[in-house]
C-alpha cells in the first residue's frame, strides 16, 4: 500500500498538541514594517551626532536608554494606545504633526550647532528626547503597533506581534551600540559633518511627517 504524504503547511512553530504558538507571516510583516519606519541605518548618524563628545561608556548607556524608552512607549501604546488617544480626543494626524514639530526643533539645533543643554540633564534628555521618542517611537511606529495588536487574532498572532516588536528594538540597539567605533575613525571634523547631515535628514523626516499629518487632516475634513 502506498503511503500518503501530508500536505505541506506554512512555517509555524507548534506544540506537541498541535496548537500554533508562532505565526512567521505576522512576525515578518510587522518586523519589516517597523524596520522601514524606525530605520535603524538612518538612525545611526543621528545617534552619533547627538552623542558625540561623550565618553564611550556614556554613549553605550544612552543607546540602551533610548531603546528602552522606545520599547516602553511602544508597549504602552500597543496595550492601551487607542484608549489613550480616544480619552484625550487626540487624532493620529495630530500626533503626527506634534511629533514632526518636535523633530524639526531638534533638527534645527543640529543644523545650527546649538546642541548644548544643561550639564546635569544633557545625557538623560538626549536618550529620552529625541532618540527614544519621537525618533524611534514615533507616530508611524505607534500607529502600526496599535493596528497590529488590534488585528492579531488569537494567542499565536499576539505572540508573533510582540516578538516582532522585541526583535526590531534589538536591531536598533545593535545598530547604535556598534556604530560608536565610527566616531574614533572620523574624528572631530567628521563628527561635525555627521551632525549637519543628521540635522538635514532629521529636518526632512520632520517636514514629511508634518505634511502627512496635515494631508490626513484635510482629507478627513
For each residue, the residues with C-beta under 8 A, 3 or more apart:
1:
2:
3:
4:
5:
6: 9
7:
8:
9: 6 12
10: 24 25
11: 24
12: 9 20 22 23 24 156
13: 20 21 22
14: 18 19 20 21
15: 18 19 21
16:
17:
18: 14 15
19: 14 15 156
20: 12 13 14 23 154 156
21: 13 14 15 155 156 159
22: 12 13 27 156 159 160 163
23: 12 20 26 27 156 157 159 160
24: 10 11 12 27 28 160
25: 10 28 29
26: 23 29 30 148 152 156 157 160 161 164
27: 22 23 24 30 31 160 161 163 164 167
28: 24 25 31 32 164
29: 25 26 32 33
30: 26 27 33 34 144 145 148 160 161 164 165
31: 27 28 34 35 164 167 168
32: 28 29 35 36
33: 29 30 36 37 144 148
34: 30 31 37 38 141 144 145 164 165 168
35: 31 32 38 39 40 168 171
36: 32 33 39
37: 33 34 138 140 141 144
38: 34 35 43 70 136 138 141 168 172
39: 35 36 42 43
40: 35 43 44 168 171 172 174 175 176
41: 44 175
42: 39 45 46 201
43: 38 39 40 46 47 131 135 136 172 175 176
44: 40 41 47 48 175 176 179 182
45: 42 48 49 194 197 198 201
46: 42 43 49 50 110 131 135 198 201 202
47: 43 44 50 51 63 66 131 176 179
48: 44 45 51 52 179 180 182 183 191 194 198
49: 45 46 52 110 115 191 194 195 197 198 199
50: 46 47 110 115 126 130 131 198
51: 47 48 54 58 59 62 63 126 180
52: 48 49 183 191 194 195
53: 191
54: 51 58 59 62 123
55: 58 59
56: 59 60 180
57: 60 61
58: 51 54 55 61 62 123
59: 51 54 55 56 62 63 180
60: 56 57 63 64 177 180
61: 57 58 64 65 123 127
62: 51 54 58 59 65 66 123 126 127 131
63: 47 51 59 60 66 67 173 176 177 180
64: 60 61 67 68 173 177
65: 61 62 68 69 124 127 128 131 132
66: 47 62 63 69 70 127 128 131 132 136 176
67: 63 64 70 71 132 136 169 172 173 176
68: 64 65 71 72 132
69: 65 66 72 73 127 128 131 132 133 136 137
70: 38 66 67 73 74 131 132 133 136 137 141 169 172
71: 67 68 74 75 137 165 166 169
72: 68 69 75 76
73: 69 70 76 77 132 133 137 142
74: 70 71 77 78 137 141 142 145 165 169
75: 71 72 78 79 165
76: 72 73 79 80 81 84
77: 73 74 80 81 84 137 142 145 146
78: 74 75 81 145 146 148 149 161 162 165
79: 75 76 149
80: 76 77 83 84
81: 76 77 78 84 85 142 145 146
82: 85 86 146 150
83: 80 86 87
84: 76 77 80 81 87 88 90
85: 81 82 88 90 91 92 95
86: 82 83 89
87: 83 84
88: 84 85
89: 86
90: 84 85 94 95
91: 85 94 95 217 220
92: 85 95 96 139 143 216
93: 96 97 212 213 214 216 217 220
94: 90 91 97 98 213 217
95: 85 90 91 92 98 99 139 142 143 213
96: 92 93 99 100 139 140 209 210 212 213 216
97: 93 94 100 101 209 210 213 214 217
98: 94 95 101 102
99: 95 96 102 103 134 138 139 209
100: 96 97 103 104 205 206 207 208 209 210 213
101: 97 98 104 105 206 210
102: 98 99 105 106 129 130 134 206
103: 99 100 106 107 130 134 135 138 202 203 205 206 209
104: 100 101 107 108 203 206 207 210
105: 101 102 108 109
106: 102 103 109 110 129 130 202
107: 103 104 110 111 199 200 202 203 205 206
108: 104 105 111 112 114 199 203
109: 105 106 112 113 114 115 199
110: 46 49 50 106 107 113 115 195 196 198 199 202
111: 107 108 196 199 200 203
112: 108 109
113: 109 110 195
114: 108 109
115: 49 50 109 110 195
116: 122
117: 121 122 125 126
118: 121 122
119: 122
120:
121: 117 118 124 125
122: 116 117 118 119 125 126
123: 54 58 61 62 126 127
124: 65 121 127 128
125: 117 121 122 128 129
126: 50 51 62 117 122 123 129 130 131
127: 61 62 65 66 69 123 124 131 132
128: 65 66 69 124 125 131 132 133
129: 102 106 125 126 132 133 134
130: 50 102 103 106 126 133 134 135 202
131: 43 46 47 50 62 65 66 69 70 126 127 128 135 136
132: 65 66 67 68 69 70 73 127 128 129 135 136 137
133: 69 70 73 128 129 130 136 137 138
134: 99 102 103 129 130 137 138 139
135: 43 46 103 130 131 132 138 202
136: 38 43 66 67 69 70 131 132 133 141 172
137: 69 70 71 73 74 77 132 133 134 141 142
138: 37 38 99 103 133 134 135 141 142 209
139: 92 95 96 99 134 142 143 209 213
140: 37 96 143 144 209
141: 34 37 38 70 74 136 137 138 144 145
142: 73 74 77 81 95 137 138 139 145 146
143: 92 95 139 140 146 147
144: 30 33 34 37 140 141 147 148
145: 30 34 74 77 78 81 141 142 148 149 161 165
146: 77 78 81 82 142 143 149 150
147: 143 144 150 151
148: 26 30 33 78 144 145 151 152 161 164
149: 78 79 145 146 152 158 161
150: 82 146 147
151: 147 148
152: 26 148 149 157 158 160 161
153: 157
154: 20 157 158
155: 21 158 159
156: 12 19 20 21 22 23 26 159 160
157: 23 26 152 153 154 160 161
158: 149 152 154 155 161 162
159: 21 22 23 155 156 162 163
160: 22 23 24 26 27 30 152 156 157 163 164
161: 26 27 30 78 145 148 149 152 157 158 164 165
162: 78 158 159 165 166
163: 22 27 159 160 166 167
164: 26 27 28 30 31 34 148 160 161 167 168
165: 30 34 71 74 75 78 145 161 162 168 169
166: 71 162 163 169 170
167: 27 31 163 164 170 171
168: 31 34 35 38 40 164 165 171 172
169: 67 70 71 74 165 166 172 173
170: 166 167 173 174
171: 35 40 167 168 174 175
172: 38 40 43 67 70 136 168 169 175 176
173: 63 64 67 169 170 176 177
174: 40 170 171 177 178
175: 40 41 43 44 171 172 178 179
176: 40 43 44 47 63 66 67 172 173 179 180
177: 60 63 64 173 174 180
178: 174 175 181
179: 44 47 48 175 176 182
180: 48 51 56 59 60 63 176 177 183 184
181: 178 184 185
182: 44 48 179 185 186
183: 48 52 180 186 190 191
184: 180 181 187
185: 181 182 190
186: 182 183 189 190 191 193 194
187: 184 190 191
188: 191 192
189: 186 192 193
190: 183 185 186 187 193 194
191: 48 49 52 53 183 186 187 188 194 195
192: 188 189 195 196
193: 186 189 190 196 197
194: 45 48 49 52 186 190 191 197 198
195: 49 52 110 113 115 191 192 198 199
196: 110 111 192 193 199 200
197: 45 49 193 194 200 201
198: 45 46 48 49 50 110 194 195 201 202
199: 49 107 108 109 110 111 195 196 202 203
200: 107 111 196 197 203 204
201: 42 45 46 197 198 204 205
202: 46 103 106 107 110 130 135 198 199 205 206
203: 103 104 107 108 111 199 200 206 207
204: 200 201 207 208
205: 100 103 107 201 202 208 209
206: 100 101 102 103 104 107 202 203 209 210
207: 100 104 203 204 210 211
208: 100 204 205 211 212
209: 96 97 99 100 103 138 139 140 205 206 212 213
210: 96 97 100 101 104 206 207 213 214
211: 207 208 214 215
212: 93 96 208 209 215 216
213: 93 94 95 96 97 100 139 209 210 216 217
214: 93 97 210 211 217 218
215: 211 212 218 219
216: 92 93 96 212 213 219 220
217: 91 93 94 97 213 214 220 221
218: 214 215 221
219: 215 216
220: 91 93 216 217
221: 217 218
